[in-house]
């Protein structure tokens, strides 16, 4: 029997919110983009036996910076990328905390008597 359905549902909601928040953050994190590019390049090199090119996500960011005509414009674009990276890092840690607390609440909801 489930000890406390309310705590169980709250835990499941927190776990889902944590997973969605981490998924959102990983798509905006520069580190995850670089790791994904490196893994994609290694996969292409190993299995397709072709020389990998620059991934679309990274090349679009480089092109966005290069399209700016002034150094100030380039600095503003890079600052925007850095700000998104910081927000993604905070969101990722928050999602991880939501996930951990939600898993704990699920366990408490199941075994609470």
C-alpha positions in Angstrom: 0.0 0.0 0.0 1.0 3.6 -0.6 1.6 5.4 2.7 0.9 8.9 1.5 -0.5 9.6 -2.0 -0.2 13.3 -1.6 3.6 13.2 -0.9 4.0 10.6 -3.7 2.3 12.8 -6.3 4.3 15.8 -5.1 7.5 13.8 -5.4 6.6 12.7 -9.0 5.8 16.2 -10.0 9.2 17.4 -8.6 11.0 14.6 -10.4 9.4 15.5 -13.7 10.1 19.2 -13.2 13.7 18.4 -12.4 14.1 16.3 -15.5 12.5 18.9 -17.7 14.6 21.7 -16.2 17.8 19.8 -16.7 16.8 19.0 -20.3 16.1 22.6 -21.0 19.3 23.7 -19.4 21.4 21.2 -21.4 20.2 22.6 -24.7 21.5 26.1 -23.7 24.8 25.1 -22.0 28.0 25.8 -23.8 29.7 22.9 -22.1 27.0 20.4 -23.2 27.2 21.8 -26.7 30.9 21.3 -26.9 30.7 17.8 -25.4 27.9 16.9 -27.8 30.0 18.2 -30.7 33.0 16.1 -29.6 31.0 13.0 -29.2 29.3 13.5 -32.6 32.7 14.0 -34.2 34.1 10.9 -32.7 31.0 8.9 -33.7 31.4 10.2 -37.3 35.1 9.4 -37.4 34.7 5.8 -36.0 31.5 4.6 -37.7 31.3 6.5 -41.0 35.1 6.7 -41.6 34.8 10.3 -42.7 36.4 13.4 -41.4 33.8 15.2 -39.2 32.9 18.8 -39.8 31.9 21.4 -37.4 28.5 20.7 -35.9 25.6 23.0 -36.9 25.0 24.3 -33.4 28.5 25.5 -32.9 28.9 26.8 -36.4 25.8 28.9 -36.1 27.1 30.5 -32.9 30.5 31.2 -34.6 28.7 32.7 -37.6 26.5 34.8 -35.4 29.7 36.3 -33.8 31.4 36.7 -37.1 28.4 38.5 -38.6 28.8 41.4 -36.2 30.7 44.2 -37.8 32.2 45.9 -34.7 34.2 44.5 -31.9 31.5 45.8 -29.5 28.9 43.9 -31.4 31.0 40.7 -31.2 31.5 41.3 -27.5 27.8 41.7 -26.9 27.0 38.5 -28.7 29.6 36.6 -26.7 28.3 38.2 -23.5 24.8 36.9 -24.4 26.2 33.4 -24.9 28.0 33.6 -21.5 24.9 34.9 -19.7 22.8 32.0 -21.2 25.5 29.6 -20.1 25.4 30.9 -16.5 21.6 30.7 -16.5 21.7 27.2 -17.8 24.2 26.1 -15.1 21.9 27.5 -12.4 18.9 25.8 -14.0 20.8 22.5 -14.2 21.7 22.6 -10.5 18.1 23.6 -9.6 16.8 20.7 -11.7 19.2 18.3 -10.1 18.0 19.5 -6.6 14.3 19.1 -7.7 15.1 15.6 -8.9 16.8 14.6 -5.7 14.1 16.0 -3.4 11.4 14.5 -5.6 13.0 11.1 -5.5 13.2 11.4 -1.7 9.5 12.4 -1.5 8.5 9.5 -3.7 10.3 7.1 -1.3 8.8 8.8 1.7 5.3 8.7 0.0 5.6 5.0 -0.6 7.1 3.9 2.7 5.5 6.4 5.1 3.2 4.7 7.6 
